[in-house]
Structures are given as structure tokens and as C-alpha cells.
Amino acid sequence: MDDDNSEHERDRAMSSTEAPSLTAVPAAWNRLELERVGFVGFVPLIGMDRTQLPRRHGVYVVVHELDQEPEFLDSNVIDKWPPYPSAHLRERWMTDVPVVYIGKAEGKVGLHRRVGAFSRQATNHSGGRSLWQLETSQDLLVAWLETPGESALAVEQQYLQAFKAEHGSYPFANRRG
């Protein structure tokens, strides 16, 4: 292992001691590393079969695996929420970072209901609304990780902070941490 990698691993280990968690943080924000820490699914977000989703709490990610930078629509398919200016979306887009949203489902709203609402583009799920301005939103994938014995909120916050530490900001469609 070279010095840069060992330093990165040391920093990751130090940050994990600050916020104890049973849930591992991916070494990178791509499908391979997400699968390595236990994410499953990777199914189309729009129109997914909700019976695949567990009823327990956990975290989920929305993934954009297409190689090209997407086009941004000037409208939002969810009429309740005003669209973001497409210039703003272009500024926020991160090339070569497949994870575009990190979310959580806990309490009475397990992954089944939370991701299901997201999949149906329901108006009661305002998180990640910029996803619906991607011209390629039909190609988005969703994957999830149950977090038994842990707060999904704590795991989501841990993931958002790790993502921000690596990339300088939150994922494309996360507006706050």
C-alpha cells in the first residue's frame, strides 16, 4: 500500500472513532465499494417493485452510473416543488461520482415506504428533488442498507460527512447534511 492510501485509511479510521458506528463507510462512492459494505438492490428507482424493499429502517443511495454528464431540465416533474435553475444544477454536478443522493428511512417509515415514495416521485418526499430535473432520471438506480441496532439518521450523517470530506460538498441532490 502506498503512503497516500495508508494516510487515507488512517484518516478514515480516525474519523470513525469520532462517531462510533457498526456500519462501514465505503472507501469510494461507487457501486463496487457500496456493495462491499453491504448495499443491495441497485435497481431502477423509477417504477421499482416496492416488494423488494425491506420494511426496516436503513440508509439508501441513488446512483447515476452513466458516463456522460447529464442534461438538466428546466422543469420539475413534481409540480409541488419549484425547479432549480439548470445553471445551478450544472454547477453542483460532480463528474465521475456515481452517488448523487444519500437518504435515510427510520422510525415508522422504513425503507419500504420511504424509498417507495421516492420511486413514485411522491410530493411528500422533497429530498433529492433536483434528481427529477435530470434528463436521464429514468436511468437512476437505488440501493439500500439496513441498519439494525443503529440510528439510520446517525449512519446517514456519517455517510454525508465522509462524502463531503472526500468531495468538498454533499452529493448532487443532497441540499443539507
GIUR-V915042 format. One record per backbone hydrogen bond with DSSP energy under -1.0 kcal/mol. NH is the residue of the N-H (numbers start at 1). CO is the residue of the C=O. E is the energy in kcal/mol with one decimal. If there is no record, write none. Layout:
# GIUR-V915042
NH/CO/E
NH/CO/E
This chain:
# GIUR-V915042
6/2/-2.3
7/3/-2.5
8/4/-2.2
9/5/-2.6
10/6/-2.4
11/7/-2.6
12/8/-2.4
13/9/-2.5
14/10/-2.3
15/11/-2.4
16/12/-1.8
17/13/-1.1
19/15/-1.1
30/28/-1.1
34/30/-2.4
35/31/-2.8
36/32/-1.9
37/33/-1.4
38/35/-1.4
39/34/-2.5
40/144/-2.5
43/142/-1.9
45/140/-2.6
48/45/-1.2
52/49/-2.0
53/50/-1.7
58/105/-2.4
59/145/-2.3
60/103/-2.3
61/143/-2.5
62/101/-2.2
63/141/-2.9
64/98/-2.9
73/133/-3.8
81/78/-1.6
89/85/-1.7
90/86/-2.3
91/87/-1.8
92/88/-1.6
93/89/-1.5
97/94/-1.2
99/29/-1.1
100/62/-2.9
101/62/-1.2
103/60/-2.9
105/58/-2.7
109/106/-1.3
111/56/-2.9
112/54/-1.5
114/110/-2.7
115/111/-2.1
117/113/-2.3
118/114/-1.9
119/115/-3.0
120/116/-1.7
121/118/-1.6
122/117/-2.8
125/122/-1.4
129/126/-1.3
131/128/-2.4
132/129/-1.1
133/130/-1.6
134/131/-1.6
135/71/-2.7
137/134/-1.7
139/136/-2.5
140/137/-1.5
141/63/-2.6
142/43/-2.6
143/61/-2.1
144/40/-2.5
145/59/-2.7
147/57/-1.6
150/147/-1.8
155/151/-2.1
156/152/-3.0
157/153/-2.7
158/154/-2.3
159/155/-2.7
160/156/-2.9
161/157/-2.6
162/158/-2.2
163/159/-2.8
164/160/-2.6
165/161/-2.4
166/162/-1.7
167/163/-2.8
168/164/-2.7
173/100/-3.1
174/171/-1.7
